[in-house]
Structures are given as C-alpha cells and as structure tokens.
Amino acid sequence: MLNQEQLLFQQETTGGLVEVWQQGNHRWLNIDAVVQSGININQPELLVSPLHHAFLAAVLFIDMPEKILLAGMGAGAFARYIHHINPAIEGDAVEINKTISVIAKQYFDFPDKKWKINIDNIRQWQGSCYDYILADIAQDQLTPAWLTSEAMLLQLKNQLSEQGVLVMNLLVNDAQSFHQILITIRKVFKRKTLCLTVPNHKNVVIFAFNNHAEIYSSATIKSQIVSLTEIWGIDFEVLFEQLKNDNPVGSFGGIF
C-alpha cells in the first residue's frame, strides 16, 4: 500500500532507539517512539513543524543571523531550512549521538555547505559570536536540569554575539518548574526575555537576548512583519500576536 508506514532505519543507541519512518512523502525521525523531526521529501525546503516556526519568532527582534549554533540537531530540519532561506549563513550543530548525525545526512538532506556537525557534548562546547543559539535538548521527554542551570546558561550567553539571542525549547512537568527555570534565565540575561507558547504543544519557547535593542517598538516590529513573512515563508503576524498574549503588558521595553 502506498500510504503504509515504512521503517527505513532502526538502531539502538545510548541515547535511545533511533528510527527513521516514512509514509507517503512524509519522513520522520523517532527516538524512543517520540517524533523528533520530519521532512516532506518532495519539498525538503519546507519547515513542517509549528515548533520550528516558533523558534524563528526571534528574528522579529534581531537582524538576519550570520552564524548559528544548534545545541541538539534533531534530524537537521532546522539547519536545512535555514540553509534554503539564506545559504550564506554559517552553522554549527553540536550533537552527542553520532547515529543522529549519520541519518541527518543520509535521510534528511542536512546541508553540506556552510554547516558542520560536531559530535560533542554541548556542555564542553566553546564557540563564539553566534547570533542565534537554539537549545533543543530533551531527556526522557523533559528539558534536563543541567541545560537550564545558571552555569550552563552563562556558558551559552558567553558564546553569543553582542546582539545575539538564545532560544530554548522547554519541556517541564509543571508550572512551578517552569517558573523556577524562567527566574534563572531572567537572572542570567538581565530580564531581557520573552516566552512563546505553541498551540497544541506542551512546549514553551524562551527567547533570551544578550542585548535588547532599545530602538524597537511595537510599530517597528509590525512594519517589518510583511517583509519577514515573505523572506522566511512563516506567518510572523500570528507569532507576534501569540507573543503579545504570552507576555505581560508593557514588557520587553514596552513593545507589548
């Protein structure tokens, strides 16, 4: 049957059972039966996950990034999309599971120009001048405590460019855990943070800015939504409205 699920790859690793599945034109990566990333094999340049769309809300507040760090790469969907939008952007993907790096290239079209996969532990990674860092790491379907520790946050902050942003995909058990993590992030980043929920997902995306550009206003942001939507192919108006709903009135320099 044409629409039958097909198992293309399976391997037990120290990070869990890694599988690649395909149904029709949709191919996806599972780790321990949890979907991590996907690709439309007929249109690999598309960014299919709403969560990945949410990660890009940061570009409402920063210039086009020139250098990106991915802490945890999934199957490389985000890197592939970024490379399609702007092939000049350089990127490092730090991934501890070597099997993931292999299948990202073999099954998910990970870009072979300007992007490098580094088999390493992000806790030991020392890069510099990243305009955009995405920390998307889960253990047992939750964000590990070490990733949101003050020491780790400072380490990531020190690798940002002057106007860089750290984007964190948070998965927590309860509101108390979320608020404690948010307190720590806001302490490290001097309260220059935003939260974004994702409809039909339990994830909360945190944006932590190294330095907030004071020139931004709500009107300035709104004026560039159309052009950003054309460049990125993502509905930034929806993302901005969600940011307004998720953050206190008057926050982030009065933008909201």
Secondary structure, DSSP 8 states (H G I E B T S, - for coil): -TTS-EEEEEEEETTEEEEEEEETTEEEEEETTEEEEEEETTSTTS---HHHHHHGGGGGTS---SEEEEES-TTSHHHHHHHHH-TT-EEEEEES-HHHHHHHHHHS----SSEEEEES-GGG-----EEEEEE---BTTB--GGGGSHHHHHHHHTTEEEEEEEEEEE--SSHHHHHHHHHHHHHHTTT-EEEEE-TT---EEEEEESS--TT--HHHHHHTHHHHHHHH-S-HHHHHHHHHHHS-TTTTTTT-
